[in-house]
């Protein structure tokens, strides 16, 4: 019986890695995405999670803790960058060639998922890890209304940093204190041809867009997993920065923290 239960669980996970239990990914004109749905009827709130370099969209559908809280999970699939050895990635940098308009791709996904999978357009949390976190940041900067809120993990703007965005955001940025892959201060890549951005500068830009009264955070919270800084004095939006003691990765407890924060946002 225990073996049959394990087989059933693996089968369920495999089915969820497709298009809501159907064979193969969901298709929209600009690409593919994978989706896993919670039990019950929709419309469902949804977390759209952008994978890191070389990742796969279907990996997001294994975020069972998010699904157990009644959320759908969508994992869009990045594209292989020509000449890259890292596999699939995202095309976010305004100064580099693009094989796809990622903003248009996200709009297609949200529309398709709302039409075919009972996703609630008004309860979308767009998140991502590493280069997916950078893409999340640029999408928030380009179109704050694309999603209800944004939660980049271990990825922000690149140099040259944007000088402004198009409006205030609800944003929770999470980063590892010991991250050497995407350090808080950034680093050069490709022999200095491109530079990761400074996360502290990223937060400065968000404070400016949200019209926060002060540079430093207004409230602080320390737990076993996170050191959280929140700006309560902003005219618009919600802004929070969560550090954890780890390196480059999605820290334990991130999904619950992110969903608790998302659900606390004012209407």
Buried (B, 14 or more C-beta within 10 A) or exposed (E): EEEEEEEEEEEEBEBBBBBBEEEEBBEBEBBBBBBBBBEEEBBBBBBBBBBBBBBBBBBBBBBBEBBEBEBBBBBBBBBEBEEEEEBBBBBBBEEEEEEEEBBEBBBBBBEBBBEEBBBBEEBBBBBBBBBBBBBBBBBBBBBBEBBBBBBBBBBBBBBEBBEEBEBBBBBBBBBBEEBEBBBBEBEEEEEEEEBBBBBEBBBBBBBEBBEBEEEEBBEEEEEEBBBBBBBEBBEBBBBBBBBBEBBBBBBEBBBEBBBEBBEEBEE
